[in-house]
Amino acid sequence: MSAFLRRQDDGRARLDLLVTGARCAGCISKIEREVSRLPGVDSVRLNLSTGRLAIGLTSANVDPGRIISALDRLGYPATPFDPGAALIQRDREGRRLILALAVAGFGAMNAMMFSVPIWAGLFDQELGPATRSLMMWMSAIVGAPCAIFAGMPFFQSAWRSLRAGRANMDVPISVGVILTLAISFSETILNGRDAYFDAAVSLLFLLLIGRWLDHVLRARARSAAGDLLALQAPAACVVDGQGRERSVPLGDLR
């Protein structure tokens, strides 16, 4: 991994990594604090919008693999930063969120269709135990698979964090959804009164709306930053033999 170090004139080096899984200020603080403790690390700065982790090293002899391994133990996989790869990763994440959001919306609407008769039966309307049990099982058949699929972005993030011995904001979400599904299945099997399959998938639907909006706003922030950088394109003033001046891009100089 030493080939990805950018050596500087003063003997120091710089390493840029693409970090996935960071979603909040707590993630930024955790990553910057833990990486800064590693030997040979001089400075750490994470850009949450782009996922770019800029690391200043005291020398070019520091092993970047140790930094990547430390991030992996924290639950944040990292690779050398490549703008093209970062764009592909963001597009993949956006498509994944849209698919999970669509599944959660489908599950919420259809699970609610079977929950409404159960609610009506609680107000002394005609709904026998057998019919209530059937409605609960139908709600489970529709809601539980949708909740499991739509909750995968939260479950995977929570598992990476727990495997590293830590907790992020996706851990309580995952615990709540899993416990809700478990209690609902228990009530359904035991012919209980209440089941909450519709609530679990509806909660995920609302949370995914927020996560998708966060993804879109980050993309707009990156686009605005890119436009500003484009306005600051570096140029050089070239003077020919007759003293005439002209501007050319720096990349065209030899």
N, C-alpha and C positions, 0 to 999 in steps of 0.2 A: 504493500500500500504506500510505500515511500515515494513512488512515482507521482502521487497526487499532491505532494507537498510543493508549495510555491516558495522557493528560497528568496530571501531578501538580502540586500547588500550589507546589512549590519550583522549578518550571521543568524538572524532569526528566521522563522519560517511561518507559513500560514496554511491552514487546512480548512477547506469548505466542505461541509457534509450536508446531505439531504436527510432530514429527520422526519419520520412519519409517526403519527399518533399523538403529537402535541396539539392540544386544543384550547388551553386556557392559560391564565397567568400563573397558576400553580405549576403547570407543566414546565413553563419557561424557567421559573425559579428553581425547580427540582433539577432540571437538566444543567443549567448554568452553574448551580452550586456544586453538583457532584463532579462535573467535568473539570471545573476549576481546581478541584482537590488533587487531580492526577499529577504525577511528577512531569515537569517539563512544560506544563500548560501555563501560559502567561495571561491570556484573556479569553473570554467566551462571550459570545453574543448570538442569541437565537432570534431570527425574524419569523414570527408566527404566521405571517401572511404567505411567505414563500417557502417556509420550512427549511430555510438555509441557516446552518449553524456555522458561524465564523469563529475559528479557533486560532489564537496567536500562540506560537510555540517559542520557547527560549532558544532552541537550536533546531537544525535540520536533522539531528540524530534521534529525535523522538519517534517512537513507533506509532503510526496512526492506527494500527490494528488494535492496540490496547484501548484507544479512545472509542473505537467502534464497538469493541467487546463490552466496555463499560456501559455504553448507551443501550446495548442489547439487554444487559442485565437489569437495567432500569425499566425495560419494557418499551423502549423507543428504538426500533430498528433504524439503522443509518447506513448510507452508502455515499461514496464520493459525489459531490454535487455536480450535476450535469443539467443545464437549463432545459435541454430537450427531454431528458428523462423526467425532470420535475413536471414539465407540462403534461407528459403522458400519464404520470401518476395522478395529477390533479383531475384530468379528464376521466380516468378510470374511477376515481373516488366519487366524482359527480354522478356518473352513470349508476354506480352502485347505490348511492343515496336515493336517486330518483326511482330505481326499481324497488328498493325497500319501502319507500314512501307509497308507491302505487299498491304494493301488496298489503301494506298496513291499512290503507284506505278501503281497499276491497274487503279485507277481513272485518274491519270495524262496521261497515255498513251491513254486511250479511250476518255477522254474529248478532248485531242489534235486532235484526229481523226476527230472530228466534228468542231474544231476551224480552221483547215487548210483551208477548203473551204471558211470560212468567210474571212480569211485573203486574200485568192486569189480573192474573190469578191471585195475587196477594191482597187484592182489594175486594174479596168475596165474590169475584166473578167465577163463572163456571170453568174450572180447570182441574181435572182430577190428577192424582199423584202420577199415574202412568203417563198422562199427556205432559205434565211438567218435566218428568224425567226424560221423555223423548225430546222436548225442546232444549233441555240442558245438554243432551248428547249431541244434538245437531249443532248447537252453538260451539261445543268443544271440537267437533269435526272441522268446522270452518275456522274458528278463532285461534285454536292452539297452533296449527301449522303456520298460519300467517304471522302469529306473534313470534314464533321461533325464528322464522326467516327474517322478518323485519327487525328483530332484535339482534341479529348477528353483528352489526357494527358496534353495538354496545357490549355484547358478550365477549367478542374477541379482544376489544380494548381492555375490558375489565380483567380478562384472563391473563393478558400480558402483564398488567400491573400487579395482579396478585402473585403471579409466578415470580416476579421480582421482589416480592415481600413488601409491596406498597399498595396504596389504594388511590384511585383517581375518581373523578365524578361519575364515571360509568359503572363503578362497582355498586353503589346503592340502587341505581336504576336496574341493573341486571338482577340483583338480589330481590328487589320488589317484584319484578315481572315473573321470575321463576317461582317465588313463593305464591304469588297470586294464581298462577297456573296449577301449582301443586294442590293448593287448597280447593280450587274449583274442581279438579278431577276427584279429589276426595269427597267433596259434597255430592258430585254427580254419581259416583259409584255407590255411596251410602244412601242415596235418595234423599239428600238434604234439601234445604229450602233455597239456598242461594248459590249461584255460580257467577264468576267474574271474568269469563273469557272475553266478553266485549270490552270490559274496562281495561284489561291488559293490552289488547291490540289498539284501543283508542288512545291510551297513554303513549304508546310507541308512535302512533301516527302524529300526535302533537309534537313529540320530541323530535321526530325526524323532520318536521316542517322547520323547526328552529335550527336544526343542524344543516339542513339544505340552504336556508337563508344565510347562515354563517358562511357556508362554502361559496355562495354567490357573491357576498359582500367582500370576501377575501379576494376573489377573482377580479372584482372591479378595482379593488385597491392596488392589486398587482398591475392591472392594465394602466391605471393612472400613473403609477410610478414609472412604468415603461415609457409612457408618453413624455413624461418630464425628462427622462434620460435621453430620449430621442431628440428633444429640443436642445440638449446640451452636447450634441455630437462634436467631438474635438476636431479642430481644423488647424492647419498651419498656413502661414503667409509665405509664399515662395516668391523670391525676387530673382528675375532673370538677368542676363548680361546687360540689358538696356535699362535696368532699374525699374522695370514694370513689376507690379505686384499682382498676385492672384492667390485665392484661397483654394486649398486642396485638402481632402481628408487625410488624417495622419496615417491611415493604413496605406495610402498611395506613395508615401515617401520611401526613398531608398537611401 
